[in-house]
Amino acid sequence: MTVQRPRGPLPILGHGLVSAVLAWSSCVGLAHAAVPSWVATPLKVEPGPGIDSGWRVERASVTENFRQIEVEVTVESVAPAPIETATFYGELYDGSGRLCFTALFSLTTNTQRLKGPILPGQARTLYSSSVFLASATQPRLMRFYLTHQYPPPGSVLGREVAPRVWSPAALSPISLYPSGQWDRLCLGGTGVSSSAPLVDVALGLADVGPTGKLEHFQVLDALGTWPFAAWTEVFMSRVRFRPARLGGRPTAAKTLVLFRVVLREWNKGDAPYLPRSSAWVKSYTQSFPGGQVPVIDVIQLNRPPQTAPPGASNGSAPCFEDDFTPYWSQGISR
């Protein structure tokens, strides 16, 4: 089901590499474009420990577009006294029972923008949003846990149930390398053209160590043999990751990395182009073994801000019409 999100423009995106730090800025050419359609999927919910004693889950869903995923859950307090603070953890599973994404929720992060204690019988719709991180398969089920709850003083409802929260590896906004030709991709002469708003140019699999170091990177597929596969490998050798965490401890993990070039602004009626809809992603995840599927780190390439005429100096390299600069995850907005 394709829907239009009611909350307006997408969050501000991270800019491409600028010397040692990935600066924050809006994404020129998309920040003011039409907001792409979202795909909404209802989720079946399995309440975990701590939920049934004071909460009732009314409904849950996941909504996605080409660069963002948002998980929503509506909870009602059935406790006999107000609950001042509470946090929750959701594990999302696909139709094959594989863990494909996670989300953290707080009473204060809700669509109604309500603050303060939640009263008995009151409901709030909580949400967790991630930009440039995506599920590689379609979520169908959410296992929902209470991680912390604090009633006002004098109540006896205080409890804490803490499962081993898992968070995926994500590209870091910090680079230890100076920028150079590797931080932009020129499509001139490659023959890449499409009437679609974007085109996928490469998919890779990254093995990220517990320190965030890229241990190994393999190009799984690419559009042709040049320049995408070679540029992708050079680019990945110069970035850093935030490591995955399990129960608060850094751990090694695999993550898919999907490179997408945005060719034009979004128009009304354009398909949502979900990362998991990529034929490469579908082919890889279809036979992926085990009970967990790697998430997708999306690297989006856009034409850089036109602060200078085409051909003039703009940063580390001349800014031409066919130059594209990478943007990626700023982490998870929780």
KOLSEKE-260684 format. One line per field, with one value per atom (N, C-alpha, C): residue in one letter; atom name; x, y, z. Coordinates in steps of 0.05 Angstrom, whole numbers. Example, Ala and Ser with C-alpha at 12.3 -4.5 7.8 and 13.67 -1.06 7.14 Angstrom:
2
residuo c(A; A; A; S; S; S)
atomo c(N; CA; C; N; CA; C)
x c(264; 246; 264; 257; 273; 258)
y c(-114; -90; -66; -45; -21; 1)
z c(156; 156; 156; 142; 143; 157)
//
This chain:
334
residuo c(M; M; M; T; T; T; V; V; V; Q; Q; Q; R; R; R; P; P; P; R; R; R; G; G; G; P; P; P; L; L; L; P; P; P; I; I; I; L; L; L; G; G; G; H; H; H; G; G; G; L; L; L; V; V; V; S; S; S; A; A; A; V; V; V; L; L; L; A; A; A; W; W; W; S; S; S; S; S; S; C; C; C; V; V; V; G; G; G; L; L; L; A; A; A; H; H; H; A; A; A; A; A; A; V; V; V; P; P; P; S; S; S; W; W; W; V; V; V; A; A; A; T; T; T; P; P; P; L; L; L; K; K; K; V; V; V; E; E; E; P; P; P; G; G; G; P; P; P; G; G; G; I; I; I; D; D; D; S; S; S; G; G; G; W; W; W; R; R; R; V; V; V; E; E; E; R; R; R; A; A; A; S; S; S; V; V; V; T; T; T; E; E; E; N; N; N; F; F; F; R; R; R; Q; Q; Q; I; I; I; E; E; E; V; V; V; E; E; E; V; V; V; T; T; T; V; V; V; E; E; E; S; S; S; V; V; V; A; A; A; P; P; P; A; A; A; P; P; P; I; I; I; E; E; E; T; T; T; A; A; A; T; T; T; F; F; F; Y; Y; Y; G; G; G; E; E; E; L; L; L; Y; Y; Y; D; D; D; G; G; G; S; S; S; G; G; G; R; R; R; L; L; L; C; C; C; F; F; F; T; T; T; A; A; A; L; L; L; F; F; F; S; S; S; L; L; L; T; T; T; T; T; T; N; N; N; T; T; T; Q; Q; Q; R; R; R; L; L; L; K; K; K; G; G; G; P; P; P; I; I; I; L; L; L; P; P; P; G; G; G; Q; Q; Q; A; A; A; R; R; R; T; T; T; L; L; L; Y; Y; Y; S; S; S; S; S; S; S; S; S; V; V; V; F; F; F; L; L; L; A; A; A; S; S; S; A; A; A; T; T; T; Q; Q; Q; P; P; P; R; R; R; L; L; L; M; M; M; R; R; R; F; F; F; Y; Y; Y; L; L; L; T; T; T; H; H; H; Q; Q; Q; Y; Y; Y; P; P; P; P; P; P; P; P; P; G; G; G; S; S; S; V; V; V; L; L; L; G; G; G; R; R; R; E; E; E; V; V; V; A; A; A; P; P; P; R; R; R; V; V; V; W; W; W; S; S; S; P; P; P; A; A; A; A; A; A; L; L; L; S; S; S; P; P; P; I; I; I; S; S; S; L; L; L; Y; Y; Y; P; P; P; S; S; S; G; G; G; Q; Q; Q; W; W; W; D; D; D; R; R; R; L; L; L; C; C; C; L; L; L; G; G; G; G; G; G; T; T; T; G; G; G; V; V; V; S; S; S; S; S; S; S; S; S; A; A; A; P; P; P; L; L; L; V; V; V; D; D; D; V; V; V; A; A; A; L; L; L; G; G; G; L; L; L; A; A; A; D; D; D; V; V; V; G; G; G; P; P; P; T; T; T; G; G; G; K; K; K; L; L; L; E; E; E; H; H; H; F; F; F; Q; Q; Q; V; V; V; L; L; L; D; D; D; A; A; A; L; L; L; G; G; G; T; T; T; W; W; W; P; P; P; F; F; F; A; A; A; A; A; A; W; W; W; T; T; T; E; E; E; V; V; V; F; F; F; M; M; M; S; S; S; R; R; R; V; V; V; R; R; R; F; F; F; R; R; R; P; P; P; A; A; A; R; R; R; L; L; L; G; G; G; G; G; G; R; R; R; P; P; P; T; T; T; A; A; A; A; A; A; K; K; K; T; T; T; L; L; L; V; V; V; L; L; L; F; F; F; R; R; R; V; V; V; V; V; V; L; L; L; R; R; R; E; E; E; W; W; W; N; N; N; K; K; K; G; G; G; D; D; D; A; A; A; P; P; P; Y; Y; Y; L; L; L; P; P; P; R; R; R; S; S; S; S; S; S; A; A; A; W; W; W; V; V; V; K; K; K; S; S; S; Y; Y; Y; T; T; T; Q; Q; Q; S; S; S; F; F; F; P; P; P; G; G; G; G; G; G; Q; Q; Q; V; V; V; P; P; P; V; V; V; I; I; I; D; D; D; V; V; V; I; I; I; Q; Q; Q; L; L; L; N; N; N; R; R; R; P; P; P; P; P; P; Q; Q; Q; T; T; T; A; A; A; P; P; P; P; P; P; G; G; G; A; A; A; S; S; S; N; N; N; G; G; G; S; S; S; A; A; A; P; P; P; C; C; C; F; F; F; E; E; E; D; D; D; D; D; D; F; F; F; T; T; T; P; P; P; Y; Y; Y; W; W; W; S; S; S; Q; Q; Q; G; G; G; I; I; I; S; S; S; R; R; R)
atomo c(N; CA; C; N; CA; C; N; CA; C; N; CA; C; N; CA; C; N; CA; C; N; CA; C; N; CA; C; N; CA; C; N; CA; C; N; CA; C; N; CA; C; N; CA; C; N; CA; C; N; CA; C; N; CA; C; N; CA; C; N; CA; C; N; CA; C; N; CA; C; N; CA; C; N; CA; C; N; CA; C; N; CA; C; N; CA; C; N; CA; C; N; CA; C; N; CA; C; N; CA; C; N; CA; C; N; CA; C; N; CA; C; N; CA; C; N; CA; C; N; CA; C; N; CA; C; N; CA; C; N; CA; C; N; CA; C; N; CA; C; N; CA; C; N; CA; C; N; CA; C; N; CA; C; N; CA; C; N; CA; C; N; CA; C; N; CA; C; N; CA; C; N; CA; C; N; CA; C; N; CA; C; N; CA; C; N; CA; C; N; CA; C; N; CA; C; N; CA; C; N; CA; C; N; CA; C; N; CA; C; N; CA; C; N; CA; C; N; CA; C; N; CA; C; N; CA; C; N; CA; C; N; CA; C; N; CA; C; N; CA; C; N; CA; C; N; CA; C; N; CA; C; N; CA; C; N; CA; C; N; CA; C; N; CA; C; N; CA; C; N; CA; C; N; CA; C; N; CA; C; N; CA; C; N; CA; C; N; CA; C; N; CA; C; N; CA; C; N; CA; C; N; CA; C; N; CA; C; N; CA; C; N; CA; C; N; CA; C; N; CA; C; N; CA; C; N; CA; C; N; CA; C; N; CA; C; N; CA; C; N; CA; C; N; CA; C; N; CA; C; N; CA; C; N; CA; C; N; CA; C; N; CA; C; N; CA; C; N; CA; C; N; CA; C; N; CA; C; N; CA; C; N; CA; C; N; CA; C; N; CA; C; N; CA; C; N; CA; C; N; CA; C; N; CA; C; N; CA; C; N; CA; C; N; CA; C; N; CA; C; N; CA; C; N; CA; C; N; CA; C; N; CA; C; N; CA; C; N; CA; C; N; CA; C; N; CA; C; N; CA; C; N; CA; C; N; CA; C; N; CA; C; N; CA; C; N; CA; C; N; CA; C; N; CA; C; N; CA; C; N; CA; C; N; CA; C; N; CA; C; N; CA; C; N; CA; C; N; CA; C; N; CA; C; N; CA; C; N; CA; C; N; CA; C; N; CA; C; N; CA; C; N; CA; C; N; CA; C; N; CA; C; N; CA; C; N; CA; C; N; CA; C; N; CA; C; N; CA; C; N; CA; C; N; CA; C; N; CA; C; N; CA; C; N; CA; C; N; CA; C; N; CA; C; N; CA; C; N; CA; C; N; CA; C; N; CA; C; N; CA; C; N; CA; C; N; CA; C; N; CA; C; N; CA; C; N; CA; C; N; CA; C; N; CA; C; N; CA; C; N; CA; C; N; CA; C; N; CA; C; N; CA; C; N; CA; C; N; CA; C; N; CA; C; N; CA; C; N; CA; C; N; CA; C; N; CA; C; N; CA; C; N; CA; C; N; CA; C; N; CA; C; N; CA; C; N; CA; C; N; CA; C; N; CA; C; N; CA; C; N; CA; C; N; CA; C; N; CA; C; N; CA; C; N; CA; C; N; CA; C; N; CA; C; N; CA; C; N; CA; C; N; CA; C; N; CA; C; N; CA; C; N; CA; C; N; CA; C; N; CA; C; N; CA; C; N; CA; C; N; CA; C; N; CA; C; N; CA; C; N; CA; C; N; CA; C; N; CA; C; N; CA; C; N; CA; C; N; CA; C; N; CA; C; N; CA; C; N; CA; C; N; CA; C; N; CA; C; N; CA; C; N; CA; C; N; CA; C; N; CA; C; N; CA; C; N; CA; C; N; CA; C; N; CA; C; N; CA; C; N; CA; C; N; CA; C; N; CA; C; N; CA; C; N; CA; C; N; CA; C; N; CA; C; N; CA; C; N; CA; C; N; CA; C; N; CA; C; N; CA; C; N; CA; C; N; CA; C; N; CA; C; N; CA; C; N; CA; C; N; CA; C; N; CA; C; N; CA; C; N; CA; C; N; CA; C; N; CA; C; N; CA; C; N; CA; C; N; CA; C; N; CA; C; N; CA; C; N; CA; C; N; CA; C; N; CA; C; N; CA; C; N; CA; C; N; CA; C; N; CA; C; N; CA; C; N; CA; C; N; CA; C; N; CA; C; N; CA; C; N; CA; C; N; CA; C; N; CA; C; N; CA; C; N; CA; C; N; CA; C; N; CA; C; N; CA; C; N; CA; C; N; CA; C; N; CA; C; N; CA; C; N; CA; C; N; CA; C; N; CA; C; N; CA; C; N; CA; C; N; CA; C; N; CA; C; N; CA; C; N; CA; C; N; CA; C; N; CA; C; N; CA; C; N; CA; C; N; CA; C; N; CA; C; N; CA; C; N; CA; C; N; CA; C; N; CA; C; N; CA; C; N; CA; C; N; CA; C; N; CA; C; N; CA; C; N; CA; C; N; CA; C; N; CA; C; N; CA; C; N; CA; C; N; CA; C; N; CA; C; N; CA; C; N; CA; C; N; CA; C; N; CA; C; N; CA; C; N; CA; C; N; CA; C; N; CA; C; N; CA; C; N; CA; C; N; CA; C; N; CA; C; N; CA; C; N; CA; C)
x c(17; 0; 18; 13; 29; 13; 26; 13; 30; 19; 34; 37; 61; 65; 54; 42; 30; 49; 73; 90; 108; 103; 118; 145; 164; 189; 205; 222; 240; 261; 273; 293; 317; 332; 355; 376; 389; 408; 436; 454; 482; 495; 513; 528; 551; 562; 585; 610; 631; 655; 667; 674; 687; 711; 735; 760; 755; 759; 758; 731; 712; 686; 664; 644; 621; 601; 599; 583; 554; 538; 509; 498; 481; 468; 445; 427; 406; 416; 401; 409; 398; 414; 405; 394; 371; 358; 337; 338; 318; 304; 317; 305; 280; 280; 258; 241; 247; 231; 206; 189; 165; 172; 158; 164; 155; 173; 166; 145; 130; 109; 122; 107; 116; 100; 112; 98; 93; 68; 61; 54; 64; 59; 51; 27; 19; 37; 42; 59; 42; 45; 35; 54; 43; 59; 58; 81; 83; 94; 77; 87; 108; 130; 150; 147; 166; 164; 160; 142; 138; 116; 106; 86; 58; 50; 23; 16; 36; 30; 20; 27; 18; 11; 13; 9; -8; -22; -37; -28; -19; -10; -34; -41; -65; -58; -36; -29; 0; 12; 40; 42; 61; 65; 94; 102; 128; 123; 134; 131; 159; 161; 188; 186; 207; 211; 239; 249; 275; 299; 296; 319; 312; 288; 281; 261; 264; 245; 236; 210; 198; 180; 184; 167; 149; 124; 105; 91; 85; 69; 52; 27; 8; 4; 11; 8; -11; -27; -45; -36; -35; -28; -53; -49; -70; -62; -41; -32; -51; -52; -71; -61; -36; -25; -10; -6; 9; 37; 47; 74; 90; 111; 126; 144; 159; 177; 176; 180; 182; 196; 212; 225; 220; 219; 212; 232; 233; 251; 235; 237; 223; 243; 239; 254; 235; 243; 226; 236; 217; 223; 208; 221; 208; 190; 179; 161; 174; 200; 215; 225; 217; 225; 253; 264; 291; 290; 307; 310; 320; 306; 315; 318; 308; 312; 304; 313; 306; 298; 284; 275; 274; 280; 278; 256; 240; 218; 219; 208; 206; 178; 168; 142; 142; 165; 167; 169; 175; 177; 151; 131; 105; 93; 75; 63; 45; 35; 17; 34; 60; 78; 71; 62; 54; 79; 80; 102; 90; 108; 99; 89; 79; 69; 46; 44; 21; 1; -24; -45; -58; -70; -84; -106; -107; -126; -118; -95; -86; -69; -70; -55; -36; -13; 6; 17; 21; 33; 63; 80; 109; 121; 143; 156; 186; 199; 228; 236; 253; 259; 289; 295; 323; 326; 346; 351; 376; 373; 395; 402; 385; 386; 360; 361; 337; 337; 313; 310; 314; 329; 334; 311; 293; 270; 245; 222; 198; 190; 189; 182; 152; 147; 119; 111; 130; 125; 143; 133; 150; 147; 169; 170; 176; 158; 158; 164; 185; 194; 193; 189; 193; 221; 237; 264; 268; 251; 253; 226; 219; 194; 198; 189; 192; 166; 149; 126; 133; 115; 120; 126; 140; 146; 121; 124; 102; 87; 92; 79; 96; 84; 99; 101; 97; 97; 124; 145; 171; 182; 191; 203; 223; 240; 259; 264; 258; 263; 281; 305; 325; 334; 322; 333; 359; 372; 397; 391; 391; 384; 405; 397; 415; 412; 434; 433; 453; 447; 464; 488; 508; 530; 520; 531; 523; 547; 548; 570; 573; 597; 602; 603; 595; 598; 626; 644; 672; 690; 707; 727; 755; 774; 801; 818; 806; 821; 812; 831; 823; 806; 789; 773; 790; 779; 794; 776; 787; 771; 753; 760; 744; 718; 714; 690; 669; 673; 653; 655; 633; 632; 622; 637; 629; 616; 592; 577; 581; 595; 600; 614; 602; 614; 607; 592; 585; 560; 545; 521; 497; 500; 478; 457; 433; 411; 386; 366; 341; 320; 295; 273; 264; 274; 268; 283; 273; 287; 314; 319; 344; 351; 377; 386; 406; 404; 424; 448; 472; 496; 514; 511; 528; 515; 520; 513; 537; 543; 566; 559; 576; 573; 597; 593; 615; 616; 640; 644; 657; 642; 651; 659; 683; 693; 682; 686; 675; 686; 708; 718; 707; 691; 681; 698; 721; 738; 726; 728; 719; 739; 731; 749; 751; 728; 727; 703; 707; 685; 685; 661; 658; 636; 643; 622; 606; 580; 563; 552; 547; 538; 541; 544; 548; 537; 531; 521; 545; 549; 572; 597; 620; 646; 662; 655; 670; 650; 653; 673; 663; 638; 624; 637; 645; 657; 683; 700; 726; 723; 706; 702; 690; 672; 659; 680; 699; 719; 738; 745; 762; 748; 723; 707; 704; 698; 694; 720; 742; 768; 774; 758; 763; 742; 723; 702; 704; 690; 690; 661; 657; 631; 629; 604; 597; 592; 605; 601; 572; 564; 539; 543; 520; 521; 500; 507; 489; 490; 468; 467; 486; 490; 508; 537; 545; 573; 578; 599; 606; 610; 601; 604; 609; 620; 624; 597; 594; 569; 574; 555; 555; 533; 538; 518; 520; 497; 496; 500; 513; 517; 506; 486; 473; 479; 491; 497; 476; 464; 441; 447; 444; 448; 421; 416; 391; 395; 379; 382; 365; 343; 325; 308; 292; 274; 251; 238; 215; 191; 175; 150; 127; 104; 81; 75; 71; 66; 90; 114; 138; 137; 147; 148; 166; 162; 178; 207; 213; 241; 254; 240; 251; 277; 297; 322; 318; 299; 295; 282; 272; 261; 282; 307; 329; 331; 333; 336; 361; 382; 406; 401; 388; 382; 364; 344; 326; 341; 358; 373; 391; 404; 422; 407; 386; 372; 355; 348; 331; 343; 370; 383; 402; 399; 417; 411; 431; 427; 424; 414; 414; 388; 387; 362; 363; 382; 384; 395; 382; 389; 404; 426; 439; 421; 424; 409; 424; 412; 424; 432; 458; 468; 465; 449; 445; 464; 479; 495; 483; 473; 458; 477; 479; 496; 479; 484; 470; 489; 478; 494; 501; 526; 533; 520; 518; 506; 521; 505; 517; 525; 545; 555; 574; 581; 598; 588; 593; 584; 597; 583; 594; 622; 640; 668; 685; 674; 690; 697; 716; 725; 703; 697; 677; 686; 704; 714; 739; 741; 765; 769; 748; 750; 731; 735; 717; 688; 669; 641; 629; 625; 613; 585; 570; 542; 539; 558; 555; 570; 579; 592; 570; 574; 555; 570; 560; 572; 557; 570; 556; 545; 522; 509; 502; 503; 496; 486; 483; 470; 484; 467; 477; 470; 465; 457; 427; 418; 390; 378; 356; 342; 323; 331; 316; 305)
y c(-24; 0; 25; 43; 68; 91; 105; 127; 151; 174; 199; 204; 209; 214; 241; 244; 270; 290; 281; 298; 316; 319; 339; 329; 347; 340; 319; 306; 286; 300; 286; 298; 308; 327; 337; 315; 315; 294; 303; 283; 289; 295; 315; 323; 304; 304; 287; 296; 281; 286; 313; 328; 353; 352; 351; 346; 323; 328; 305; 300; 318; 315; 315; 298; 297; 318; 341; 363; 358; 371; 368; 390; 382; 401; 388; 404; 392; 383; 365; 353; 369; 385; 402; 385; 394; 379; 360; 353; 335; 347; 364; 375; 391; 403; 420; 406; 381; 367; 355; 345; 331; 308; 304; 283; 256; 237; 211; 197; 180; 164; 144; 137; 117; 92; 69; 44; 36; 31; 24; -6; -19; -47; -51; -62; -68; -91; -90; -110; -125; -151; -167; -163; -161; -156; -179; -188; -208; -193; -189; -175; -192; -179; -192; -187; -195; -192; -162; -158; -131; -116; -125; -110; -115; -140; -146; -136; -131; -123; -94; -77; -49; -36; -51; -39; -56; -43; -57; -46; -63; -54; -54; -31; -29; -36; -26; -32; -24; -34; -27; -28; -13; -13; -3; -9; 1; 16; 40; 55; 61; 59; 61; 78; 92; 102; 97; 111; 104; 109; 124; 130; 130; 123; 125; 102; 93; 73; 83; 81; 90; 68; 61; 41; 55; 49; 62; 40; 46; 28; 45; 38; 52; 35; 47; 33; 48; 33; 45; 36; 54; 47; 35; 11; -2; -5; 10; 10; 27; 21; 36; 64; 70; 97; 108; 134; 146; 135; 132; 123; 147; 154; 178; 175; 153; 148; 118; 112; 84; 83; 63; 58; 29; 25; -1; -8; -34; -44; -63; -59; -76; -91; -117; -133; -140; -132; -137; -162; -179; -205; -206; -218; -221; -246; -251; -274; -301; -302; -327; -330; -311; -312; -302; -287; -276; -248; -242; -215; -197; -175; -158; -128; -120; -92; -90; -69; -64; -35; -29; -2; 3; 27; 35; 57; 56; 75; 87; 112; 126; 139; 141; 155; 183; 196; 225; 229; 207; 209; 197; 214; 205; 224; 214; 230; 252; 248; 269; 291; 287; 306; 311; 291; 293; 289; 304; 302; 295; 289; 283; 255; 248; 221; 213; 187; 177; 167; 175; 169; 142; 129; 104; 108; 90; 92; 110; 124; 141; 125; 132; 119; 139; 129; 145; 128; 141; 128; 135; 116; 120; 114; 128; 122; 122; 107; 106; 108; 127; 134; 131; 119; 116; 126; 142; 153; 139; 131; 117; 90; 79; 52; 39; 14; 1; -29; -40; -69; -81; -103; -116; -135; -141; -157; -143; -152; -138; -148; -130; -137; -145; -166; -175; -177; -181; -185; -169; -158; -144; -156; -165; -173; -149; -143; -117; -120; -106; -110; -83; -85; -63; -64; -42; -41; -26; -6; 10; 24; 26; 40; 52; 77; 91; 106; 95; 110; 132; 150; 172; 160; 175; 166; 156; 135; 125; 101; 97; 75; 50; 27; 2; -12; 3; -9; -10; 2; 3; -24; -26; -51; -45; -63; -59; -87; -90; -114; -107; -118; -109; -132; -138; -158; -147; -164; -157; -141; -115; -97; -99; -103; -104; -79; -67; -44; -50; -43; -50; -32; -42; -25; -4; 21; 43; 59; 69; 86; 110; 116; 138; 165; 187; 213; 224; 209; 219; 203; 217; 204; 213; 195; 201; 208; 210; 215; 241; 255; 279; 272; 291; 286; 287; 275; 275; 265; 256; 247; 223; 208; 185; 193; 218; 225; 236; 232; 239; 220; 216; 197; 212; 210; 223; 203; 209; 191; 197; 218; 225; 203; 195; 174; 146; 143; 116; 105; 123; 114; 110; 119; 116; 137; 129; 147; 132; 146; 134; 155; 148; 166; 165; 145; 142; 163; 169; 189; 179; 153; 143; 117; 109; 84; 72; 46; 32; 25; 32; 27; 5; -1; -22; -32; -57; -69; -85; -80; -94; -105; -122; -134; -127; -114; -105; -121; -130; -143; -122; -114; -93; -105; -99; -109; -95; -104; -92; -64; -56; -29; -10; -20; -4; -5; -19; -21; -40; -32; -48; -71; -95; -118; -129; -128; -139; -127; -121; -111; -126; -136; -150; -137; -131; -121; -145; -145; -167; -164; -139; -133; -104; -97; -70; -66; -41; -34; -33; -55; -56; -62; -59; -66; -41; -18; 7; 30; 50; 53; 44; 33; 30; 11; -13; -32; -22; -11; -1; 23; 42; 66; 58; 39; 30; 19; 3; -9; 12; 31; 53; 70; 76; 92; 78; 52; 38; 36; 36; 35; 60; 81; 107; 117; 99; 107; 90; 98; 84; 78; 59; 51; 55; 60; 55; 25; 11; -18; -25; -49; -60; -65; -66; -70; -91; -108; -128; -126; -118; -114; -92; -72; -50; -54; -78; -84; -84; -72; -73; -102; -108; -135; -133; -154; -156; -161; -151; -154; -150; -160; -156; -135; -119; -100; -98; -97; -92; -62; -55; -26; -23; -6; -2; 26; 29; 55; 63; 86; 95; 123; 128; 155; 168; 191; 206; 224; 219; 232; 257; 258; 281; 283; 305; 308; 288; 282; 264; 278; 264; 273; 258; 270; 256; 232; 209; 184; 167; 177; 160; 138; 115; 92; 99; 85; 92; 82; 63; 53; 46; 28; 19; 5; 8; -7; -37; -48; -77; -86; -66; -73; -77; -70; -74; -104; -109; -137; -150; -135; -146; -154; -137; -143; -167; -168; -191; -217; -217; -241; -250; -231; -238; -248; -235; -242; -267; -274; -297; -323; -325; -350; -345; -322; -316; -335; -349; -369; -356; -372; -362; -348; -339; -326; -296; -284; -255; -246; -226; -214; -188; -182; -156; -133; -111; -87; -75; -55; -41; -13; -7; 20; 32; 53; 65; 89; 88; 111; 124; 148; 162; 183; 182; 201; 222; 247; 270; 289; 305; 327; 346; 354; 372; 399; 414; 441; 458; 471; 488; 515; 516; 541; 555; 542; 554; 545; 560; 551; 524; 508; 483; 487; 470; 471; 487; 503; 519; 501; 510; 495; 495; 472; 469; 447; 454; 434; 422; 395; 382; 377; 380; 374; 392; 396; 413; 402; 420; 412; 411; 388; 385; 375; 377; 369; 339; 322; 294; 284; 302; 294; 289; 268; 262; 257; 268; 267; 249; 232; 213; 225; 216; 223; 196; 195; 170; 174; 151; 152; 170; 185; 200; 185; 159; 144; 142; 130; 125; 146; 158; 178; 164; 163; 146; 164)
z c(0; 0; 0; -18; -20; -7; 11; 25; 25; 30; 34; 64; 73; 102; 109; 132; 140; 153; 160; 177; 161; 135; 120; 110; 106; 93; 108; 94; 107; 124; 143; 159; 143; 154; 141; 137; 114; 108; 114; 115; 119; 92; 93; 69; 64; 40; 33; 49; 47; 62; 56; 77; 74; 93; 82; 97; 117; 143; 162; 173; 170; 183; 162; 166; 149; 159; 146; 156; 153; 169; 167; 148; 129; 112; 99; 87; 72; 45; 33; 8; -15; -28; -50; -72; -82; -104; -94; -68; -57; -33; -18; 6; -1; -25; -32; -54; -60; -80; -68; -85; -76; -58; -36; -18; -31; -33; -45; -29; -43; -29; -10; 10; 30; 26; 32; 32; 61; 68; 95; 97; 117; 122; 151; 156; 184; 195; 220; 233; 254; 254; 276; 300; 324; 348; 367; 376; 398; 422; 443; 467; 482; 490; 505; 535; 551; 580; 588; 607; 617; 603; 581; 566; 578; 581; 589; 617; 634; 661; 663; 643; 646; 620; 598; 572; 554; 535; 514; 488; 470; 443; 425; 414; 397; 368; 358; 330; 326; 304; 297; 266; 256; 227; 221; 197; 187; 161; 158; 133; 122; 95; 83; 57; 51; 24; 15; -5; -17; 1; 23; 40; 70; 78; 106; 113; 138; 149; 176; 181; 206; 217; 242; 256; 276; 275; 294; 310; 335; 352; 370; 372; 390; 415; 438; 463; 481; 497; 517; 544; 563; 591; 604; 615; 631; 660; 667; 695; 712; 738; 756; 763; 756; 763; 739; 738; 716; 714; 689; 684; 674; 688; 681; 657; 656; 633; 627; 601; 593; 566; 562; 536; 528; 502; 491; 469; 462; 442; 424; 398; 379; 360; 357; 337; 314; 290; 266; 252; 244; 231; 204; 184; 158; 158; 134; 132; 136; 134; 138; 167; 184; 212; 217; 199; 202; 213; 233; 244; 222; 216; 194; 202; 226; 234; 263; 276; 304; 308; 329; 335; 365; 373; 401; 403; 424; 427; 455; 456; 482; 483; 507; 511; 500; 502; 494; 464; 449; 419; 408; 404; 395; 375; 359; 337; 348; 372; 384; 397; 400; 412; 442; 455; 483; 501; 522; 541; 569; 587; 614; 617; 641; 647; 629; 624; 610; 631; 628; 648; 642; 662; 657; 636; 617; 595; 572; 574; 553; 533; 508; 487; 473; 465; 449; 426; 403; 381; 380; 387; 388; 361; 355; 329; 332; 315; 313; 284; 277; 250; 244; 221; 212; 183; 178; 151; 139; 114; 100; 112; 129; 137; 130; 120; 110; 116; 118; 120; 93; 92; 66; 58; 77; 70; 83; 76; 85; 113; 132; 160; 161; 177; 180; 210; 227; 255; 272; 295; 314; 341; 352; 380; 397; 415; 429; 458; 468; 496; 511; 537; 555; 565; 561; 570; 596; 600; 625; 630; 656; 663; 690; 693; 719; 725; 744; 753; 772; 778; 797; 825; 842; 869; 884; 899; 915; 902; 876; 862; 865; 863; 866; 839; 817; 791; 777; 790; 777; 769; 746; 736; 714; 709; 686; 674; 649; 634; 611; 610; 590; 573; 550; 532; 519; 505; 493; 467; 470; 447; 426; 401; 379; 361; 354; 335; 313; 288; 265; 263; 247; 240; 220; 223; 206; 199; 175; 166; 184; 192; 211; 197; 210; 197; 199; 210; 213; 194; 180; 163; 172; 172; 180; 156; 133; 108; 96; 83; 69; 45; 37; 14; -11; -32; -58; -80; -101; -124; -116; -96; -88; -76; -66; -53; -72; -98; -118; -141; -154; -177; -201; -223; -248; -266; -274; -292; -321; -327; -355; -370; -392; -409; -400; -378; -369; -383; -395; -409; -390; -365; -346; -351; -357; -361; -355; -346; -339; -336; -341; -336; -307; -292; -264; -248; -223; -207; -196; -195; -186; -200; -198; -209; -189; -185; -168; -184; -174; -189; -177; -151; -140; -114; -107; -81; -71; -46; -33; -6; 4; 31; 47; 70; 87; 112; 120; 146; 164; 184; 202; 229; 239; 264; 288; 312; 336; 342; 329; 332; 311; 292; 270; 246; 247; 224; 203; 178; 155; 151; 158; 156; 127; 113; 86; 72; 46; 30; 3; -4; -29; -46; -71; -89; -99; -92; -100; -128; -136; -163; -169; -194; -202; -230; -237; -263; -282; -298; -315; -299; -311; -297; -290; -302; -297; -299; -282; -260; -233; -233; -207; -188; -197; -179; -167; -185; -176; -158; -165; -148; -121; -121; -96; -77; -86; -69; -58; -74; -65; -44; -49; -31; -4; -4; 21; 37; 24; 39; 55; 50; 63; 82; 89; 107; 132; 153; 178; 186; 204; 213; 243; 252; 279; 282; 301; 302; 310; 303; 313; 343; 357; 386; 393; 412; 423; 453; 465; 494; 503; 486; 493; 487; 479; 473; 443; 434; 405; 396; 372; 362; 332; 321; 292; 278; 254; 239; 210; 194; 165; 159; 139; 129; 99; 86; 58; 53; 31; 24; -4; -7; -33; -42; -66; -78; -98; -93; -110; -120; -146; -157; -162; -151; -155; -179; -199; -225; -228; -214; -216; -191; -189; -166; -169; -146; -145; -156; -173; -183; -171; -170; -161; -179; -167; -182; -186; -179; -181; -160; -167; -149; -125; -102; -78; -80; -96; -100; -73; -58; -33; -37; -19; -22; -24; -9; -10; -36; -53; -79; -100; -94; -113; -121; -146; -156; -144; -140; -128; -99; -84; -56; -54; -70; -70; -76; -96; -103; -80; -66; -45; -20; -12; 12; 10; -15; -19; -8; -10; -2; 22; 35; 58; 81; 91; 112; 140; 159; 186; 193; 218; 228; 228; 215; 214; 187; 176; 150; 155; 141; 145; 137; 151; 143; 119; 107; 84; 93; 89; 91; 63; 60; 34; 31; 9; 2; -23; -19; -40; -53; -79; -93; -107; -100; -111; -124; -143; -153; -130; -128; -105; -108; -85; -86; -107; -123; -145; -133; -117; -106; -125; -146; -167; -194; -215; -242; -249; -266; -275; -286; -277; -286; -267; -250; -231; -207; -191; -168; -147; -136; -114; -95; -76; -58; -68; -67; -74; -103; -119; -148; -163; -189; -205; -203; -204; -202; -230; -241; -267; -265; -286; -286; -280; -288; -284; -259; -242; -217; -196; -180; -159; -133; -111; -85; -67; -51; -34; -8; -1; 25; 37; 64; 77; 105; 119; 145; 165; 180; 203; 229; 226; 249; 252; 273; 277; 295; 286; 302; 321; 346; 365; 387)
//
